Amino acid sequence: MEIFSKLLTISDVTSGLSIPTGALLHIPIPKGGRHYMGLVVKDSIGQVWKFHLYPNSHDTLAFTEGWLEFVQDKGVREGDKVIFSTGNNQDGAILHEYYSIVVIRSPFTFQGEPIYMDLEELPRKRLPIPTTEIIFFK
């Protein structure tokens, strides 16, 4: 089940992922004097990340620790779209709830509409723009 999705701002990728208010119904909130809540999150290739959910200065919550390492490792940038969701995984008779995160980017458009692709399917570095070189022979 999708909890939230959002286009990332420069603040999201440099300071921490601000969680939309409506998503707070589906994410555990730090209670009992705790300053943060740790969440275990799987990315689209199954790598596990631990994000710390902290209150930020705008009376909302944000992922900071863990998230910033994720941003650095994956090459996440402003304008990418993040999809945060939850699901269930059956392990024998035990049902485990987990969180997952997918980051998508629109490297191109089709008929004016963005075409999004999972960040894991895109090259890590920008490819050079092909050029045509004309060589003259004598």
DSSP file with accessible surface (Angstrom, degrees, kcal/mol):
  #  RESIDUE AA STRUCTURE BP1 BP2  ACC     N-H-->O    O-->H-N    N-H-->O    O-->H-N    TCO  KAPPA ALPHA  PHI   PSI    X-CA   Y-CA   Z-CA
    1    1 A M              0   0  129      0, 0.0    85,-2.5     0, 0.0     2,-0.3   0.000 360.0 360.0 360.0 128.5    0.0    0.0    0.0
    2    2 A E  E     -A   85   0A 110     83,-0.2    83,-0.3     1,-0.2     3,-0.1  -0.548 360.0-176.7 -71.6 128.8    1.4    3.4   -1.0
    3    3 A I  E     -     0   0A  17     81,-2.6     2,-0.3     1,-0.4    82,-0.2   0.863  65.0 -27.8 -90.7 -46.1    1.9    5.6    2.0
    4    4 A F  E     -A   84   0A  11     80,-1.9    80,-3.0    19,-0.1    -1,-0.4  -0.984  48.3-162.7-162.7 159.8    3.1    8.7    0.1
    5    5 A S  E     +A   83   0A  41     -2,-0.3     2,-0.3    78,-0.2    78,-0.2  -0.976  19.7 165.7-140.9 149.8    4.9    9.9   -3.0
    6    6 A K  E     -A   82   0A  44     76,-1.8    76,-2.6    -2,-0.3     2,-0.4  -0.979  40.4-107.7-161.2 151.9    6.4   13.2   -3.7
    7    7 A L  E     -A   81   0A  98     -2,-0.3    74,-0.2    74,-0.2     2,-0.2  -0.715  49.7-115.9 -79.0 132.4    8.7   15.1   -5.9
    8    8 A L        -     0   0    5     72,-3.3    71,-2.6    -2,-0.4     2,-0.2  -0.513  25.2-153.3 -79.1 137.9   11.9   15.8   -4.0
    9    9 A T     >  -     0   0   64     -2,-0.2     4,-1.5    69,-0.2     5,-0.2  -0.513  34.7-102.4 -96.2 170.8   13.0   19.3   -3.2
   10   10 A I  H  > S+     0   0   94      1,-0.2     4,-1.4     2,-0.2     5,-0.3   0.893 125.2  54.5 -61.6 -36.1   16.6   20.5   -2.7
   11   11 A S  H  >>S+     0   0   63      1,-0.2     4,-2.7     2,-0.2     5,-1.5   0.889 103.2  56.1 -64.4 -38.9   15.8   20.5    1.1
   12   12 A D  H  45S+     0   0    2      1,-0.2    -1,-0.2     3,-0.2    -2,-0.2   0.864 113.6  39.6 -60.8 -37.5   14.7   16.8    0.9
   13   13 A V  H  <5S+     0   0   19     -4,-1.5    -1,-0.2    -3,-0.2    -2,-0.2   0.643 125.3  34.7 -91.3 -13.1   18.0   15.7   -0.7
   14   14 A T  H  <5S+     0   0   87     -4,-1.4    -2,-0.2     2,-0.2    -3,-0.2   0.728 132.6  18.5-109.6 -27.6   20.3   17.9    1.4
   15   15 A S  T  <5S-     0   0   75     -4,-2.7    -3,-0.2     1,-0.3     2,-0.2   0.703 119.1 -60.6-116.4 -32.4   18.7   18.1    4.9
   16   16 A G      < -     0   0    5     -5,-1.5     2,-0.8    -4,-0.1    -1,-0.3  -0.634  52.6 -81.4 152.2 150.0   16.2   15.2    5.1
   17   17 A L  E     -B   63   0A   0     46,-1.8    46,-2.4    -2,-0.2     2,-0.4  -0.654  43.3-142.8 -79.4 109.8   13.0   13.8    3.5
   18   18 A S  E     -B   62   0A  37     -2,-0.8    44,-0.3    44,-0.2    -6,-0.1  -0.597  15.1-133.8 -74.3 127.2   10.1   15.7    4.9
   19   19 A I        -     0   0    1     42,-3.0    42,-0.5    -2,-0.4     5,-0.1  -0.708  20.4-115.5 -87.1 126.5    7.1   13.4    5.4
   20   20 A P    >>  -     0   0   45      0, 0.0     3,-1.5     0, 0.0     4,-0.5  -0.314  25.0-120.7 -59.2 141.2    3.7   14.7    4.1
   21   21 A T  G >4 S+     0   0   99      1,-0.3     3,-1.5     2,-0.2     4,-0.3   0.866 109.8  58.8 -53.7 -42.1    1.3   15.2    7.0
   22   22 A G  G >4 S+     0   0   57      1,-0.3     3,-0.8     2,-0.2    -1,-0.3   0.765  98.8  60.4 -62.1 -23.6   -1.3   12.8    5.6
   23   23 A A  G X4 S+     0   0    2     -3,-1.5     3,-2.1     1,-0.2     4,-0.4   0.678  81.0  83.9 -78.5 -15.2    1.3   10.0    5.7
   24   24 A L  G X< S+     0   0   34     -3,-1.5     3,-0.5    -4,-0.5    -1,-0.2   0.702  78.0  67.7 -65.6 -17.2    1.7   10.2    9.4
   25   25 A L  G <  S+     0   0  151     -3,-0.8    -1,-0.3    -4,-0.3    -2,-0.1   0.740 107.1  40.1 -69.1 -22.5   -1.3    8.0   10.0
   26   26 A H  G <  S+     0   0   88     -3,-2.1    -1,-0.2    -4,-0.1    -2,-0.2   0.337 105.6  71.6-110.6   3.6    0.6    5.1    8.5
   27   27 A I  S <  S-     0   0    7     -3,-0.5     2,-0.1    -4,-0.4    12,-0.0  -0.979  86.8-110.8-123.3 133.8    4.1    5.7   10.0
   28   28 A P        -     0   0   47      0, 0.0     9,-0.1     0, 0.0    -2,-0.1  -0.389  33.0-144.2 -64.0 136.2    4.9    5.1   13.7
   29   29 A I        -     0   0   70     -2,-0.1     7,-0.1    -5,-0.1    25,-0.0  -0.841  25.2 -99.5-103.6 138.0    5.6    8.4   15.4
   30   30 A P        +     0   0   20      0, 0.0     2,-0.3     0, 0.0     3,-0.1  -0.319  53.8 174.9 -56.1 130.7    8.3    8.7   18.1
   31   31 A K    >   +     0   0  160      5,-0.2     3,-1.1     1,-0.1     5,-0.1  -0.861  42.9  43.1-132.9 169.0    6.5    8.6   21.5
   32   32 A G  T 3  S-     0   0   83     -2,-0.3    -1,-0.1     1,-0.2     3,-0.1   0.858 129.2 -51.3  66.3  37.0    7.4    8.5   25.2
   33   33 A G  T 3  S+     0   0   68      1,-0.3    -1,-0.2    -3,-0.1     2,-0.2   0.456  97.6 143.0  82.2  -0.7   10.1   11.1   25.1
   34   34 A R    <   -     0   0  135     -3,-1.1    -1,-0.3     1,-0.1     3,-0.1  -0.513  43.1-152.9 -73.0 143.0   12.0    9.5   22.3
   35   35 A H  S    S+     0   0  145     -2,-0.2     2,-0.3     1,-0.1    -1,-0.1   0.621  73.1  15.4 -91.2 -16.3   13.5   11.9   19.9
   36   36 A Y        -     0   0   87     18,-0.2     2,-0.4    -5,-0.1    18,-0.2  -0.978  59.8-140.7-151.0 166.3   13.5    9.6   16.9
   37   37 A M  E     -C   53   0A  33     16,-1.6    16,-3.2    -2,-0.3     2,-0.4  -0.999  20.8-137.9-129.8 130.1   12.0    6.3   15.5
   38   38 A G  E     -C   52   0A  22     -2,-0.4     2,-0.4    14,-0.2    14,-0.2  -0.768  19.5-171.3 -89.8 132.6   14.0    3.9   13.5
   39   39 A L  E     -C   51   0A   9     12,-2.9    12,-2.7    -2,-0.4     2,-0.5  -0.990  17.7-139.7-123.0 135.0   12.4    2.3   10.4
   40   40 A V  E     -C   50   0A  85     -2,-0.4    59,-0.8    10,-0.2     2,-0.4  -0.816  28.6-175.9 -93.1 127.3   13.8   -0.5    8.4
   41   41 A V  E     -Cd  49  99A   0      8,-3.3     8,-3.3    -2,-0.5     2,-0.4  -0.975  17.9-147.3-130.3 137.7   13.2    0.1    4.7
   42   42 A K  E     -Cd  48 100A  77     57,-2.5    59,-2.4    -2,-0.4     6,-0.2  -0.870  15.4-144.8-102.7 138.3   13.9   -2.0    1.5
   43   43 A D    >   -     0   0   10      4,-2.4     3,-1.9    -2,-0.4    59,-0.2  -0.283  40.4 -83.9 -89.0-175.7   14.8   -0.4   -1.7
   44   44 A S  T 3  S+     0   0   48     57,-0.4    58,-0.1     1,-0.3    -1,-0.1   0.642 129.6  48.4 -70.2 -12.8   13.8   -1.7   -5.2
   45   45 A I  T 3  S-     0   0  105      2,-0.1    -1,-0.3     0, 0.0    -3,-0.0   0.288 121.9-102.5-106.2   9.0   16.7   -4.1   -5.4
   46   46 A G  S <  S+     0   0   46     -3,-1.9     2,-0.2     1,-0.3    -2,-0.1   0.471  70.4 148.0  89.3   2.1   16.1   -5.5   -1.9
   47   47 A Q        -     0   0   79      1,-0.1    -4,-2.4    -5,-0.1     2,-0.4  -0.512  44.2-130.2 -70.7 138.1   18.9   -3.6   -0.1
   48   48 A V  E     -C   42   0A  85     -6,-0.2     2,-0.3    -2,-0.2    -6,-0.2  -0.755  26.7-177.9 -97.1 135.3   17.9   -2.8    3.5
   49   49 A W  E     -C   41   0A  32     -8,-3.3    -8,-3.3    -2,-0.4     2,-0.6  -0.945  20.4-141.6-127.4 148.3   18.3    0.7    4.9
   50   50 A K  E     -C   40   0A 120     -2,-0.3     2,-0.4   -10,-0.2   -10,-0.2  -0.955  21.2-170.1-113.7 113.6   17.6    2.1    8.4
   51   51 A F  E     -C   39   0A   0    -12,-2.7   -12,-2.9    -2,-0.6     2,-0.5  -0.839  14.3-141.7-101.2 138.7   16.0    5.5    8.4
   52   52 A H  E     -C   38   0A  26     13,-2.4    12,-2.0    -2,-0.4     2,-0.6  -0.889  11.4-147.9-100.1 128.7   15.6    7.6   11.5
   53   53 A L  E     +CE  37  63A   0    -16,-3.2   -16,-1.6    -2,-0.5    10,-0.2  -0.870  24.4 176.4 -99.6 115.0   12.4    9.6   11.7
   54   54 A Y  E     - E   0  62A  58      8,-3.0     8,-2.8    -2,-0.6     2,-0.2  -0.905  35.7-109.5-117.8 149.2   12.9   12.9   13.6
   55   55 A P  E     - E   0  61A  80      0, 0.0     6,-0.3     0, 0.0     2,-0.2  -0.518  41.7-154.8 -66.9 139.2   10.6   15.8   14.3
   56   56 A N    >   -     0   0   46      4,-2.7     3,-1.1    -2,-0.2     4,-0.3  -0.563  32.3 -87.1-109.5-174.6   11.8   18.8   12.2
   57   57 A S  T 3  S+     0   0  109      1,-0.3     4,-0.1    -2,-0.2    -1,-0.0   0.552 118.7  63.1 -72.2  -6.6   11.4   22.5   12.8
   58   58 A H  T 3  S-     0   0  141      2,-0.1    -1,-0.3     0, 0.0     3,-0.1   0.053 116.9-102.2-107.0  24.9    8.0   22.7   11.0
   59   59 A D  S <  S+     0   0  164     -3,-1.1     2,-0.2     1,-0.2    -2,-0.1   0.836  94.2  99.9  57.8  31.7    6.1   20.5   13.4
   60   60 A T  S    S-     0   0   27     -4,-0.3    -4,-2.7    -6,-0.0     2,-0.3  -0.698  74.5-103.0-126.8-173.9    6.3   17.6   11.0
   61   61 A L  E     - E   0  55A  12    -42,-0.5   -42,-3.0    -6,-0.3     2,-0.3  -0.846  30.8-173.8-115.1 154.6    8.6   14.6   10.7
   62   62 A A  E     -BE  18  54A   4     -8,-2.8    -8,-3.0    -2,-0.3     2,-0.5  -0.997  27.1-123.6-146.0 144.8   11.6   13.9    8.4
   63   63 A F  E     +BE  17  53A   0    -46,-2.4   -46,-1.8    -2,-0.3   -10,-0.2  -0.788  45.9 148.7 -81.5 128.0   13.9   11.1    7.6
   64   64 A T     >  +     0   0   35    -12,-2.0     4,-2.3    -2,-0.5     3,-0.5   0.519  49.4  54.9-123.1 -82.7   17.5   12.2    8.2
   65   65 A E  T  4 S+     0   0   96      1,-0.2   -13,-2.4     2,-0.2     2,-0.8  -0.299 122.7  13.5 -58.8 137.7   20.0    9.6    9.3
   66   66 A G  T  > S+     0   0   12    -15,-0.2     4,-2.1     1,-0.1    -1,-0.2  -0.269 118.9  71.8  88.9 -48.8   20.0    6.8    6.9
   67   67 A W  H  > S+     0   0    0     -2,-0.8     4,-2.8    -3,-0.5    -2,-0.2   0.934  95.7  50.0 -63.1 -45.8   18.1    8.8    4.3
   68   68 A L  H  X S+     0   0   62     -4,-2.3     4,-2.1     1,-0.2    -1,-0.2   0.879 111.2  49.2 -65.8 -34.0   21.1   11.1    3.6
   69   69 A E  H  > S+     0   0  108     -5,-0.3     4,-2.8     2,-0.2    -1,-0.2   0.898 110.4  51.6 -67.6 -39.6   23.3    8.0    3.1
   70   70 A F  H  X S+     0   0    5     -4,-2.1     4,-2.7     2,-0.2     6,-0.3   0.932 109.3  50.2 -59.9 -46.4   20.7    6.6    0.8
   71   71 A V  H  X>S+     0   0   13     -4,-2.8     5,-1.6     1,-0.2     4,-1.3   0.932 113.7  45.2 -58.0 -47.8   20.6    9.8   -1.2
   72   72 A Q  H  <5S+     0   0  164     -4,-2.1     3,-0.2     1,-0.2    -2,-0.2   0.934 115.5  45.9 -63.3 -47.7   24.4    9.8   -1.5
   73   73 A D  H  <5S+     0   0   84     -4,-2.8    -2,-0.2     1,-0.2    -1,-0.2   0.884 119.6  38.9 -65.2 -40.6   24.6    6.1   -2.5
   74   74 A K  H  <5S-     0   0    6     -4,-2.7    -1,-0.2    -5,-0.2    -2,-0.2   0.555 105.1-120.6 -89.7 -11.3   21.8    6.2   -5.0
   75   75 A G  T  <5 +     0   0   39     -4,-1.3    -3,-0.2    -3,-0.2    -4,-0.1   0.830  45.4 178.7  74.3  30.4   22.6    9.5   -6.6
   76   76 A V      < +     0   0   11     -5,-1.6     2,-0.3    -6,-0.3    -1,-0.2  -0.396   4.7 179.0 -66.4 141.3   19.1   10.9   -5.7
   77   77 A R    >   -     0   0   92     -2,-0.1     3,-2.1     1,-0.0   -69,-0.2  -0.920  36.1 -68.4-142.4 167.8   18.6   14.5   -6.7
   78   78 A E  T 3  S+     0   0  116     -2,-0.3   -69,-0.2     1,-0.3     3,-0.1  -0.258 117.5  31.6 -54.1 137.5   16.1   17.3   -6.7
   79   79 A G  T 3  S+     0   0   44    -71,-2.6    -1,-0.3     1,-0.4    27,-0.2   0.187  88.0 122.2  95.0 -17.5   13.1   16.6   -9.0
   80   80 A D    <   -     0   0    3     -3,-2.1   -72,-3.3    25,-0.1     2,-0.5  -0.372  61.0-126.4 -68.5 160.3   13.3   12.8   -8.5
   81   81 A K  E     -AF   7 104A  61     23,-3.0    23,-3.1   -74,-0.2     2,-0.4  -0.934  17.9-156.1-114.2 131.8   10.1   11.2   -7.2
   82   82 A V  E     -AF   6 103A   0    -76,-2.6   -76,-1.8    -2,-0.5     2,-0.5  -0.878   3.2-164.0-107.4 138.9   10.0    9.0   -4.1
   83   83 A I  E     -AF   5 102A  40     19,-2.8    19,-2.0    -2,-0.4     2,-0.5  -0.987   7.0-170.7-122.5 117.3    7.4    6.4   -3.5
   84   84 A F  E     +AF   4 101A   0    -80,-3.0   -81,-2.6    -2,-0.5   -80,-1.9  -0.937  18.6 156.8-111.5 126.8    7.2    5.1    0.1
   85   85 A S  E     -AF   2 100A  22     15,-2.6    15,-2.8    -2,-0.5     2,-0.3  -0.870  31.0-133.9-143.1 174.7    4.9    2.1    0.8
   86   86 A T  E     + F   0  99A  15    -85,-2.5     2,-0.3    -2,-0.3    13,-0.2  -0.919  25.6 161.9-130.8 156.1    4.3   -0.8    3.1
   87   87 A G  E     - F   0  98A  16     11,-2.0    11,-2.2    -2,-0.3     2,-0.4  -0.923  32.5-104.5-157.6-177.3    3.5   -4.4    2.4
   88   88 A N  E     - F   0  97A 100     -2,-0.3     2,-0.5     9,-0.2     9,-0.2  -0.948  19.3-162.7-123.6 143.5    3.5   -7.8    4.0
   89   89 A N  E     - F   0  96A  77      7,-2.8     7,-2.6    -2,-0.4     2,-0.5  -0.991  15.6-140.1-127.3 122.4    5.9  -10.7    3.6
   90   90 A Q  E     + F   0  95A 113     -2,-0.5     2,-0.5     5,-0.2     5,-0.2  -0.722  20.6 178.4 -86.5 121.6    4.9  -14.2    4.5
   91   91 A D  E >   - F   0  94A 102      3,-3.0     3,-1.9    -2,-0.5     2,-0.3  -0.851  65.3 -62.1-122.1  90.9    7.7  -16.1    6.2
   92   92 A G  T 3  S-     0   0   63     -2,-0.5    -1,-0.0     1,-0.3     0, 0.0  -0.517 116.9 -19.5  66.9-125.2    6.3  -19.5    7.1
   93   93 A A  T 3  S+     0   0  101     -2,-0.3     2,-0.5    -3,-0.1    -1,-0.3   0.494 122.1  92.1 -91.8  -2.7    3.4  -18.9    9.6
   94   94 A I  E <   - F   0  91A 103     -3,-1.9    -3,-3.0     2,-0.0     2,-0.6  -0.799  63.7-151.4-100.6 131.7    4.7  -15.4   10.5
   95   95 A L  E     - F   0  90A 103     -2,-0.5     2,-0.5    -5,-0.2    -5,-0.2  -0.888  14.2-163.3-101.5 119.3    3.5  -12.3    8.6
   96   96 A H  E     - F   0  89A  81     -7,-2.6    -7,-2.8    -2,-0.6     2,-0.4  -0.898   8.5-147.3-106.5 133.0    6.0   -9.5    8.6
   97   97 A E  E     + F   0  88A 124     -2,-0.5     2,-0.3    -9,-0.2    -9,-0.2  -0.767  25.5 176.4 -92.9 141.2    5.2   -5.9    7.7
   98   98 A Y  E     - F   0  87A  83    -11,-2.2   -11,-2.0    -2,-0.4     2,-0.4  -0.950  25.6-128.7-140.1 163.3    7.9   -4.0    5.9
   99   99 A Y  E     -dF  41  86A  27    -59,-0.8   -57,-2.5    -2,-0.3     2,-0.3  -0.869  23.3-167.1-109.9 146.1    8.4   -0.6    4.4
  100  100 A S  E     -dF  42  85A  22    -15,-2.8   -15,-2.6    -2,-0.4     2,-0.4  -0.959   6.0-160.1-133.7 154.2    9.8   -0.1    0.9
  101  101 A I  E     - F   0  84A   0    -59,-2.4   -57,-0.4    -2,-0.3     2,-0.4  -0.998   6.4-177.3-135.2 135.4   11.1    2.9   -1.0
  102  102 A V  E     - F   0  83A  41    -19,-2.0   -19,-2.8    -2,-0.4     2,-0.5  -0.998  10.2-157.9-130.1 135.2   11.5    3.4   -4.8
  103  103 A V  E     - F   0  82A   5     -2,-0.4    16,-3.1   -21,-0.2    17,-0.3  -0.963  14.3-172.4-113.2 128.0   13.0    6.5   -6.4
  104  104 A I  E     -GF 118  81A  24    -23,-3.1   -23,-3.0    -2,-0.5     2,-0.3  -0.880   4.9-164.6-120.8 154.3   12.0    7.2   -9.9
  105  105 A R  E     -G  117   0A  24     12,-2.5    12,-2.4    -2,-0.3     3,-0.1  -0.973  20.3-133.8-136.0 149.2   13.4    9.8  -12.4
  106  106 A S  E     +     0   0A  39     -2,-0.3    10,-0.2    10,-0.2     3,-0.1  -0.824  26.4 171.4-104.9  93.1   12.1   11.2  -15.6
  107  107 A P  E     +     0   0A  62      0, 0.0     2,-0.3     0, 0.0    -1,-0.2   0.683  69.8   1.7 -76.0 -15.1   15.1   11.2  -18.0
  108  108 A F  E     -G  115   0A 109      7,-0.7     7,-2.4    -3,-0.1     2,-0.3  -0.962  68.2-124.6-159.2 171.2   12.9   12.1  -21.0
  109  109 A T  E     -G  114   0A  90     -2,-0.3     2,-0.4     5,-0.2    -3,-0.0  -0.843   7.7-150.5-120.8 160.5    9.3   12.9  -22.0
  110  110 A F  E >  S-G  113   0A 131      3,-2.7     3,-2.0    -2,-0.3    -2,-0.0  -0.985  84.4 -15.1-132.8 120.2    6.9   11.4  -24.6
  111  111 A Q  T 3  S-     0   0  169     -2,-0.4    -1,-0.1     1,-0.3     0, 0.0   0.878 130.8 -52.9  52.0  41.2    4.4   13.8  -26.1
  112  112 A G  T 3  S+     0   0   62      1,-0.2    -1,-0.3     0, 0.0    -3,-0.0   0.403 115.9 112.9  82.3  -3.5    5.1   16.3  -23.4
  113  113 A E  E <  S-G  110   0A 133     -3,-2.0    -3,-2.7     1,-0.0    -1,-0.2  -0.850  71.5-112.0-103.9 137.3    4.5   13.8  -20.5
  114  114 A P  E     -G  109   0A  54      0, 0.0     2,-0.6     0, 0.0    -5,-0.2  -0.389  21.0-147.1 -66.8 140.4    7.4   12.7  -18.2
  115  115 A I  E     -G  108   0A  60     -7,-2.4    -7,-0.7    -2,-0.1     2,-0.3  -0.957  18.5-152.6-106.6 115.0    8.4    9.0  -18.5
  116  116 A Y  E     -     0   0A  86     -2,-0.6     2,-0.3   -10,-0.2   -10,-0.2  -0.709  14.3-177.0 -95.0 142.3    9.5    7.8  -15.1
  117  117 A M  E     -G  105   0A  54    -12,-2.4   -12,-2.5    -2,-0.3     2,-0.1  -0.978  37.4 -96.1-133.7 147.9   12.0    5.0  -14.6
  118  118 A D  E >   -G  104   0A  30     -2,-0.3     3,-2.0   -14,-0.2     4,-0.4  -0.390  33.0-128.6 -59.6 133.4   13.3    3.3  -11.4
  119  119 A L  G >  S+     0   0   10    -16,-3.1     3,-1.3     1,-0.3    -1,-0.2   0.824 107.6  64.3 -55.3 -31.4   16.6    5.0  -10.5
  120  120 A E  G 3  S+     0   0   47    -17,-0.3    -1,-0.3     1,-0.3     4,-0.1   0.720  99.1  53.8 -66.6 -21.5   18.2    1.5  -10.2
  121  121 A E  G <  S+     0   0  135     -3,-2.0    -1,-0.3     2,-0.1    -2,-0.2   0.493  97.0  81.4 -91.5  -4.2   17.6    1.0  -14.0
  122  122 A L  S <  S-     0   0   29     -3,-1.3     2,-0.0    -4,-0.4     0, 0.0  -0.709  92.5 -94.6-101.3 153.1   19.4    4.3  -15.0
  123  123 A P        -     0   0   70      0, 0.0    -1,-0.1     0, 0.0     4,-0.1  -0.348  30.0-129.4 -62.4 146.0   23.1    4.8  -15.3
  124  124 A R  S    S+     0   0  141     -4,-0.1     2,-0.3     2,-0.1    -2,-0.0   0.847  91.8  41.7 -65.3 -37.1   24.8    6.2  -12.2
  125  125 A K  S    S-     0   0  174      1,-0.0     2,-0.1     0, 0.0   -50,-0.0  -0.838  99.8 -96.2-112.4 152.5   26.5    9.0  -14.1
  126  126 A R        -     0   0  190     -2,-0.3    -2,-0.1     1,-0.1     3,-0.1  -0.437  41.6-124.2 -65.6 133.8   25.1   11.1  -16.8
  127  127 A L        -     0   0  128     -2,-0.1    -1,-0.1     1,-0.1     2,-0.0  -0.549  29.5-103.4 -77.2 145.8   26.1    9.8  -20.2
  128  128 A P        -     0   0  115      0, 0.0    -1,-0.1     0, 0.0     3,-0.0  -0.360  37.1-107.0 -66.9 148.5   27.9   12.1  -22.5
  129  129 A I        -     0   0  149      1,-0.1     2,-0.0    -3,-0.1    -3,-0.0  -0.640  39.9-115.3 -75.2 125.0   25.9   13.6  -25.3
  130  130 A P        -     0   0  122      0, 0.0     2,-0.3     0, 0.0    -1,-0.1  -0.368  35.0-164.7 -63.9 140.4   26.9   11.9  -28.6
  131  131 A T        -     0   0  122     -2,-0.0     2,-0.6    -3,-0.0     0, 0.0  -0.893  18.3-125.8-122.8 155.3   28.5   14.3  -31.0
  132  132 A T        -     0   0  136     -2,-0.3     2,-0.5     2,-0.0     0, 0.0  -0.900  23.5-162.9-101.3 126.1   29.2   13.9  -34.7
  133  133 A E        -     0   0  152     -2,-0.6     2,-0.6     2,-0.0    -2,-0.0  -0.943   4.7-152.9-112.6 127.4   32.8   14.5  -35.6
  134  134 A I        -     0   0  123     -2,-0.5     2,-0.5     2,-0.0    -2,-0.0  -0.879   9.5-166.5-101.4 125.8   33.7   15.2  -39.3
  135  135 A I        -     0   0  105     -2,-0.6     2,-0.4     2,-0.0    -2,-0.0  -0.955   5.7-154.1-114.3 127.5   37.1   14.2  -40.4
  136  136 A F        -     0   0  183     -2,-0.5     2,-0.4     0, 0.0    -2,-0.0  -0.829   6.9-157.8-100.8 136.9   38.5   15.4  -43.7
  137  137 A F              0   0  183     -2,-0.4    -2,-0.0     0, 0.0     0, 0.0  -0.887 360.0 360.0-112.2 146.8   41.2   13.5  -45.5
  138  138 A K              0   0  258     -2,-0.4     0, 0.0     0, 0.0     0, 0.0  -0.655 360.0 360.0 -94.7 360.0   43.5   14.9  -48.1
